[in-house]
Each structure stands twice: as C-alpha cells, then as structure tokens.
C-alpha cells in the first residue's frame, strides 16, 4: 500500500497517459521557499494553487510518488457532499444547528469550487451527472434513508429529494434489491487522476514548484526554519502544510502519530456495456450512486460505457486478503445487478480512505508550532473536501502573518482542530477489523 514507485493498476492510470502532465521534477539539491507542502494530492495542490494565485508566495510541493499516486488518483471520482461519518443528526446535536448548516454550506461550496477550477483552468476531466443518488436495499433501509433525506432538506437546507421505488426505477436504474432512493444535489462524477494532474499543472502555471518522487524522509528545525529532507535534497521553509490524509507519514513528526485510521477501499471496472445490457437494468443516468448502508457500495457508469463498482477493501492489504476481497466485491455487484453477472472485469485496484476519531475533516495548526498547518480526514469524500480544505489552509496561512492560533471566522467550527489520537495506536488494524465485523453483523438484519 505504500510502494511509492508503483502506480495503482487502475482504469484512471490507463486512461491518463499524456493527459495534462505537470512538469513535477524530483527535488534535487538544497532549496528554500516561503511555504513547503508535504503531499501532492488535492489538498496540497489546491493550497499551492491558491497561495500562488492569490498571494504570490513562493511554494514548493513534495510528493512521494507521481502526481496522483495516492487517493487523489485512485478514488471513485465522486465530487459530492459528505466527508463525515458522524452523521448529520448527531452533528446538529453536538455542535448546534448553525454550525451544522455552516459545515454543509461549505460542502456545497466545495463542489462548486471543483467545478469552477475544471472550467477556469481548462482541466481535461469531463463532468458527469448533477446529483448523487442513494438507493435503499431493504424496506427498513428505505425508511431510514427517507428520514435522513427529509432531515437534510428540512433542517439543513440541502437540495435532497426522496423517490419511491417505481419513480426511482423510471428516472435512474433498477435492481432486484432497490426499494426506493434519494437524490442529493449538487454532485457530479469526474476523472480523478486527470483532475489532480490538471490541478497540478494549474498550480505550476501560477508559480508553484512541484516535486514528484520526492518523499520527505526527515523533518527538523534550524534557525527558525523547517528543514524537509528527501533522498536527493532539502527544502528550507518558513512554514509547512501537512496534506497527506490517509497516507500520513507518522514517523516524521510526533504530532502526527496515531491520528488517522487508514481503511482500504477497493474498486473494479468492467468492460464497456452495450445498449441492451444497460437496458436490462433500466440504466439511464450519469449520476454517481451509492447504497444507503454504513458499509456502502459506490458505483457509476463511466463515459466510455464501463461500469465502476467500489466498496470496502480488506483489513490488512496482504495479497491473499486482497484477492478474497475482490471476490466479495464482485459478488456484491452481481447481487445488486445480476443481469451483468457475465460481464468481464477489466480493472481492479485499491487505496486508502482516511478515518479519524473526530469523524469530520480536520483543519488547523500544530499546537506546539503554529507555523505548521494541516488538513486531512475526508472519510472517503475527498475530491471536493480536500480541494476546499487546501484553499481554506491557503487563505488562513497567507492572512495569518504572525501565525496566530485564532482560525478565520469563515472556517466552520466543526472542522477546526486536530483529531484526538486513537488509544493504543498499534491496535488500529484490530479496530478496523472489529468495526467491519460489527457493521456486517448489524446489516445482516437490515
């Protein structure tokens, strides 16, 4: 899972050859800058883009693999509202209605930010659909989904609509398990690797220096500046942004230890489906879709007619466990769409989703060093949230001349601050296995 020299064997990699590649030369020699960013995914590149475009700062980005090696180039390409597993109802109870509304307004704004970047910078990542559709796969599940969607509309002010099974079938698709659904706007699908490479190229055009294949192996302080060391060089910077999400390099700084729980997510992609095969399940949408289970599946029809289907991965990432998980994932796809049982699978790959104890995104500064900023914890919803978080960090850092601990008023309170450490961090793998087992057990009775 951490082999930075090996691209994921994904559909996205196969369809991105030569598409908008940034220069991104590896760091070589000793350099200095205003801001050094660890991580060249959506968060880090968005921060670099906005720091250079809006504030004309000297910015360097250090990425361990190629641009798009991590989750930003492997995900399902859902630009959608979410990024939390706390639950909207619990969020209101814990933080209050105004804070919850502010958070979700930020999510809607984040979707718009990605759309605008694609248009304004001419990024070659076609947008598909205008909503995320969630299907209930049981009668009880539909009751829960309906309650949640109505809460989103009535309390949070989101554009959410409930559809009974017949109406859902008429407008979107059908499955033997489909019991109705909900539609949430705005959302669209995109090509995640083309988007992240386009964002990198845009950041370079604005003046950012991006260094791929430049893993940070050591981090120290000297004469009031940060020194980030790679195998071939060093960067001296006045400030640092940590933008690594599920691939957080915990060995680099003690503040990062035990903060995230990386969970594996897996994806398969079929050969192109023909018109008759699509008609068999009444498929008539480009909108990304999910099941309404806590261990959800996510799926969409790609521009070339292929069908993408994703869900949870194995617990350890070992070869045998990975193979067993692909078998389970494909079986689940066939359960939902049995008339596609004989359709060939052409691609399969996996990556990491970043979970935290906070269960919401986290944006802030290190308490013991206010010149270090961070943004991570997107809980499987990073396309828009990471892009938006990178902009929030950029705006905060650039306007916070003395690195004050006071966050900007525009930053929703829900995302502010570092998540608590997991107790006994060495047991996080066991936590993941236990959580999956409990959710599977509960959903057996759904």
URLIN-V352808 format. One record per residue. RES is the residue in one small letter. PSI is psi as a letter, one per 40 degrees, with the letter a starting at -180 (NA if undefined). D_FIRST is the distance of its C-alpha to the first C-alpha in Angstrom with 1 decimal. Layout:
res: [RES/RES]
psi: [PSI/PSI]
d_first: [D_FIRST/D_FIRST]
This chain:
res: [x/x/x/x/x/x/x/x/x/x/x/x/x/x/x/x/x/x/x/x/x/x/x/x/x/x/x/x/x/x/x/x/x/x/x/x/x/x/x/x/x/x/x/x/x/x/x/x/x/x/x/x/x/x/x/x/x/x/x/x/x/x/x/x/x/x/x/x/x/x/x/x/x/x/x/x/x/x/x/x/x/x/x/x/x/x/x/x/x/x/x/x/x/x/x/x/x/x/x/x/x/x/x/x/x/x/x/x/x/x/x/x/x/x/x/x/x/x/x/x/x/x/x/x/x/x/x/x/x/x/x/x/x/x/x/x/x/x/x/x/x/x/x/x/x/x/x/x/x/x/x/x/x/x/x/x/x/x/x/x/x/x/x/x/x/x/x/x/x/x/x/x/x/x/x/x/x/x/x/x/x/x/x/x/x/x/x/x/x/x/x/x/x/x/x/x/x/x/x/x/x/x/x/x/x/x/x/x/x/x/x/x/x/x/x/x/x/x/x/x/x/x/x/x/x/x/x/x/x/x/x/x/x/x/x/x/x/x/x/x/x/x/x/x/x/x/x/x/x/x/x/x/x/x/x/x/x/x/x/x/x/x/x/x/x/x/x/x/x/x/x/x/x/x/x/x/x/x/x/x/x/x/x/x/x/x/x/x/x/x/x/x/x/x/x/x/x/x/x/x/x/x/x/x/x/x/x/x/x/x/x/x/x/x/x/x/x/x/x/x/x/x/x/x/x/x/x/x/x/x/x/x/x/x/x/x/x/x/x/x/x/x/x/x/x/x/x/x/x/x/x/x/x/x/x/x/x/x/x/x/x/x/x/x/x/x/x/x/x/x/x/x/x/x/x/x/x/x/x/x/x/x/x/x/x/x/x/x/x/x/x/x/x/x/x/x/x/x/x/x/x/x/x/x/x/x/x/x/x/x/x/x/x/x/x/x/x/x/x/x/x/x/x/x/x/x/x/x/x/x/x/x/x/x/x/x/x/x/x/x/x/x/x/x/x/x]
psi: [e/f/g/e/e/h/i/h/g/i/d/d/d/d/f/e/h/e/h/f/h/i/d/f/i/i/h/h/a/h/i/i/i/d/h/h/h/h/h/f/a/d/d/d/d/d/d/d/d/d/d/d/d/d/e/f/i/h/h/h/h/h/h/d/a/i/h/e/d/a/d/d/e/e/a/e/f/h/g/i/h/b/e/i/e/d/h/d/d/d/d/d/d/d/e/i/d/d/d/d/d/d/d/d/d/d/d/d/d/d/d/d/d/d/d/d/d/d/d/d/e/f/h/g/g/h/h/h/i/e/i/h/h/h/i/h/e/i/d/d/d/d/d/d/d/d/d/d/d/d/d/d/d/d/d/e/f/i/g/h/h/h/h/i/d/d/d/d/d/d/d/c/i/i/i/d/e/h/e/i/a/i/h/h/i/i/i/i/i/i/h/d/d/d/d/d/d/d/d/d/d/d/d/d/d/e/e/i/h/h/h/i/f/g/h/h/e/i/h/i/h/h/f/e/i/i/h/h/h/a/d/e/a/i/h/h/i/d/i/i/h/h/f/e/b/e/f/h/g/d/e/d/h/d/d/e/h/e/d/i/g/h/h/h/i/i/i/i/h/i/i/h/i/i/d/d/d/d/d/d/f/f/h/f/i/e/h/i/i/i/i/f/i/d/g/i/i/i/i/i/h/i/d/e/e/i/h/h/h/i/a/i/a/i/e/d/e/i/d/d/d/d/d/d/d/d/d/d/d/d/d/d/d/d/d/d/g/d/e/e/d/e/h/i/h/d/i/i/i/i/a/h/h/h/i/i/d/d/e/i/i/h/h/a/i/h/d/e/g/e/e/h/i/i/h/a/f/e/f/e/f/e/d/d/d/d/d/d/d/d/d/d/d/d/d/d/d/d/e/g/d/e/f/i/e/h/i/i/d/e/h/h/d/d/e/h/i/h/i/i/i/h/i/g/d/e/e/d/d/d/d/d/d/d/d/d/d/d/d/d/d/d/e/d/e/NA]
d_first: [0.0/3.8/5.9/8.4/10.9/9.5/10.4/9.3/12.4/13.9/17.6/17.4/16.3/19.1/21.6/21.1/22.3/24.7/24.8/25.6/23.5/24.0/25.1/22.3/23.2/21.3/23.1/25.8/28.4/29.5/29.8/30.9/30.8/31.7/28.2/24.8/21.8/18.3/15.9/16.9/16.1/18.9/20.0/20.2/21.8/24.2/25.2/25.9/27.8/30.0/30.6/31.8/33.6/35.4/35.8/35.7/33.6/32.0/28.2/25.2/21.6/18.9/15.5/12.8/11.9/14.4/16.0/14.2/10.7/9.4/10.9/14.3/13.8/12.0/14.2/17.4/19.8/21.9/24.0/25.4/26.9/25.1/22.2/23.5/23.5/26.6/28.9/31.6/34.4/33.0/32.3/36.0/37.1/35.1/35.6/38.6/39.2/39.5/36.1/34.5/36.3/35.3/31.6/31.8/34.1/31.2/28.9/31.6/32.0/28.3/28.5/31.5/29.9/27.3/30.1/32.3/29.7/29.2/32.9/34.0/31.6/31.9/28.1/27.7/25.8/28.4/28.8/29.3/31.3/32.7/31.5/28.9/30.4/29.6/31.0/32.2/31.8/34.6/37.9/36.8/33.7/36.0/38.2/35.2/33.9/37.5/38.0/34.8/35.6/39.2/38.1/36.0/39.0/41.8/40.3/37.6/39.3/36.5/37.2/36.5/38.4/38.7/39.5/41.0/39.7/42.3/41.9/38.1/38.6/41.0/38.9/35.3/34.5/35.2/33.5/35.2/33.4/34.3/36.7/36.9/34.6/34.4/34.0/32.7/33.3/32.1/28.9/27.9/25.1/23.8/21.6/18.7/17.7/21.4/22.1/19.7/20.9/24.4/24.0/22.9/26.0/28.2/27.2/28.0/31.3/32.1/31.6/28.1/26.6/22.9/20.9/17.7/15.8/17.3/14.9/17.1/17.4/20.6/22.7/26.4/29.7/32.9/36.1/34.9/31.9/28.2/26.8/23.2/22.4/20.0/20.3/23.1/24.9/25.6/26.3/29.1/29.3/31.6/29.0/25.2/23.1/19.7/17.9/14.2/14.0/10.9/9.2/12.5/13.0/15.1/16.3/18.2/20.7/22.0/22.6/18.9/18.3/17.9/18.3/15.4/13.9/10.4/10.9/9.1/11.3/12.0/14.6/17.0/19.8/23.1/25.6/28.3/30.6/34.3/37.0/38.1/34.7/34.1/37.6/37.0/35.0/37.1/34.2/35.7/33.3/30.7/29.7/26.2/26.4/25.0/26.3/27.8/26.0/24.0/21.1/21.8/21.1/21.3/22.7/24.7/26.7/25.5/28.2/28.5/29.0/25.7/24.5/21.1/20.1/17.3/16.8/14.8/11.9/11.6/11.7/9.4/6.8/9.0/10.7/13.9/13.0/11.1/14.3/16.5/15.1/15.7/19.1/19.7/18.7/21.0/23.7/23.6/24.1/27.0/28.4/28.7/29.7/31.3/33.3/30.1/29.2/29.9/28.1/25.5/21.8/20.8/17.2/14.3/10.7/8.4/7.2/8.1/11.8/13.5/16.2/18.9/22.0/24.1/22.8/23.8/22.5/23.3/25.1/27.1/27.7/27.0/30.1/30.7/30.2/31.2/30.3/26.6/25.6/22.5/21.4/18.5/18.1/18.5/17.7/16.5/19.4/18.4/20.1/23.5/22.9/20.6/23.2/26.0/24.5/24.1/27.8/28.8/27.4/29.1/32.3/32.3/31.5/34.0/36.8/36.3/38.1/38.4/35.0/36.8/35.1/36.7/34.3/35.8/37.9/36.0/32.7/32.6/33.0/30.3/27.5/29.0/27.7/24.7/23.5/24.4/22.1/20.9/23.3/22.0/18.4/17.3/18.1/15.9/14.0/17.5/18.5/16.0/17.1/20.7/20.6/19.4/22.1/24.8/24.2/24.2/27.5/29.0/28.4/30.0/33.2/32.8]
